[in-house]
Amino acid sequence: MVRYKVTLEYDGSDLIGWQENRQGPSVQSILRHAIEKFCGERPELIAAGRTDAGVHAIAMVAHFDLDKEQEAETVMRAMNFYLVNSPVSVLSCEKVSDDFNARFSCVRRNYRYVVLNRGPHPVLERNRVWWVPRKLNINAMRRAAERLIGHHDFTSFRASECQAKSPVKTLDSCTIKRNGDYVIFEFTARSFLHHQVRNMVGTLVEIGLGKPYDIDEIFAAKNRSAAGPTAPAAGLFFVSADYATDDCD
């Protein structure tokens, strides 16, 4: 049995998310089908993050085990051969130790959310951004974002169907920058609650539009209805996963 670590990019526009089920195509099902095509095996695939329907990945990390050892380069080329017409691509592949786990060995996850803040609606990027036509107050959003950083009970930013045992998380960083018509949010933490990033962005955008949300009051309420709306999936990107170096030796 040999364990492989792969880094993936994918367009989640027409996918139901990472997790495989019977409702439609998922990243997991597409990858498993490609592996089966080239070697006849159907391994379990574990990812650093279980992205939702419509969410994209720039460098998602996953791992799987194969009974028969293959060169990592061969595995990557074979997978991409069968993925060529799919919305998923394998960017890299390497053999790792049996104790490496894409999900549990991850020490930091990085997400990006992109807002297109202009009057005209998007055409070329309509599945890559959240279009907000009204001008956003970047400074107001930055002041609010500073209150999100740290160790908090994020119940008010948690989806009702979230299965995490605790709503308490530590948000390591939250930055907001404007680049022309784009407003880009960057979030880093060891782990996130279901819809936490999208709910934080939805709240920050409301603040940027002048809505009187107070982050401290939202935390204190411990109620999802106290925060802003859930931002659309289209603007969210899983950027990268960080690991301790000895996990991949």
N, C-alpha and C positions, 0 to 999 in steps of 0.2 A: 504494500500500500504506500503510495507516494502522495504527499500533499502539495498542491499548487496554489500560489497566490496570484491573482490576476487583478489588473487595474482596468477599469472599463469606463467608456463614455457612452451615454445614451440620451436619446431624445424621447422624453416620456409623453409627448403629446397624445399619442394614440395607444398608450399602454395603461394597464390598470394599476401599475406600480411595480415594485420589486416582487412582491409575494405572488406565488402561483396559486390560482384557483380556477374555477370553471367559468368565470364571468368574462374572460377575454385574455388577450395576450399580455404576458408579464415579462419583465427582464429575466426572472428566474426560469420561466418555461422556455424562453427563446434560447438561453444559454444551454440549458439541459438538452434541448433538442439538437443543438449544434454539436455538443460533446458526444451524444449518442450516435450521431451521423458518422463521426470520424473514428470512434473506437468501440462503439456498441455498449458503452456503460452509461448509466443514468445516476450520477452521483448527487448527493445532497449538496446544495450550494448555500453558503452562509455569507452574508454581506455585512459591511460595516454599518449600513443604515438601511432600513426598510422604507424607501421612498414611496409616497402615495401616487395615485393616478395623476398624470400630467406634470409630475416633477422630473427635472432633468439631472444628469450627473456629468460632471467634467472629469472626475477621477474617482469613481467608486471602487472600493477594494472588496474583493470576495475571495473565498477559498473553497476548494473541493479536493476530494481524494480519488485517485484512480488506482485500480488493482494492478494494472500493467504500467511500468515506468516508461515514460517518454521524455525526450528532451524538451525543455521548457519552450524553446523556440519553435519546435515542431507542434506543440500543443497550441501555441498562439496562432501560428499560421493556419493550422487545420480548423480551429474555431472560426477564425475570420473568413476562411473560405466559405463556410456554411452560413456565416452571418452577413455576407456581403450585401444582401438586399433587405436587411433588417435595420431597425433603428438602434442597434447595439454594436459596439466595436470593442475589441480587446486591444488595449494600448501596450500592455506589457504582461509578461508571465514569468514566474520564477518558482523554483522548488524551495519549500520552506520546511522547517522542522514540524514534527507532529503536534507540538504544543502551541503552534501559532493558530490563532483564531481571529478571523477578520472582524468579528463583532466584539468578543470579550478582551482581546489583546489591544484594542484601540484605546489610546489615551486621550485623543482629542479629535473632534469632528468639526469641520468647517463648512458653513453654508453661506450662500450669497443669494440675495433677493434683488431683482432689478425692476425698477419702476420707470416707465417712460412718461415723463412729466412735460407734456406739450399739448397744444390744442388739437392738431390733426391726429386722427386715429392711426395706429400702426397697421401696416400691410405685410411687409417682409418679416416682421418680428412678432406677429400677433400671438404666437404660442410660446414666446420667450420672455414676455414682459407683462407687467400689469400697467395698463394705460390709465393714468390719472390726469385728466385735462386741465384741472385747476392748479394754479401755482402753489407749490408746497413751501412752507417756511422751514428751511433746513435747520436753522439755529434752534427753533422750538423743538424739533424732533431730536436733535443732538442732546439738548438738556434733558429731555425725557429719557432718552436711551441710556444716559449715565446712571439713572436710577434703576435700570434693569440689571446692570452689571453687579455680580456678587452672588452670595448664597441666599436664596429666597424660596418661599413657598409659591410655586407658579400655578397654583390651582386655577386662578382666573385666566390663565393663558393656556389651559389644558383642554383638549377635546374631550367630550363626554365619554367617548368610547376608548379613551386611553387606558391601557392595561398596566402601566407602570405601577410598581408597588408604593412609591412615594412621589408626591408632587414637588418635593424639595430638590432643587437643582442648583448648580453653580454656573452662572454665565460668566465666562472668562473675559470676553470682549464683545463689544457691539459698536461698530463704527458706521457712519453715514457720510457719503461724499456725493457731490454733484459733478457729473462729467457731461457738459453740454445739456442735452435734454434728458439725460439719464440720472436717476437717483439710485445709488447702489448701497445696499445694506450688507454688512458682513458680520456674521455671528460665529463665535467659537466657544465650545464647551466640551466636556468629556462626553456628555450625552444630553439629549433633548426629549421632552415629552411629545406626545402625538399632537401635531399641529402647533407646537409652541412657537416656532419661528414665524409661521404664517399669522398667528394670532398677535404676536408682538408687532410684526410689520403692519398689520391692519390697524392696530391701536396707534402706532406712531404716525401713520399716514393721516388718521383722523386728527391727531394733534397738529400735524403740519397744515391741515386745512382749517385750523382754528377751533376745533372742538375742545371743550373744557375737561379733558381727561387728566386725572392726577395719578401718576404711577403708584405712589405710596398708598393712596386710597384703594386702588385696584388690588394691590397685594393684600391689603387688610381685609377686603371684602371676601376673598377666597370663593369667588363665584364667577363663573364664565361670563355671565351677563353684565358684569361690571366693566369688562374690557371692550375693546372695539371689535369690528367684524373680522372674520378670517380672510386674509388676503388670498387671491386666486392662486392655484397651484402653478400656473404657467410661468410666473416670474421667479420660481424657486429653483436653485441649483445646489446639488451636493458637490462641493468643491474638492474636498480631499479628506483623507483620514490619516492621522499621525500615529506612529507606533514607536515604542522603545526599540532601539536598534538591535538589542539582543533577541527580540521576538522573531526576527526574520533570519537569524544566522542558520 
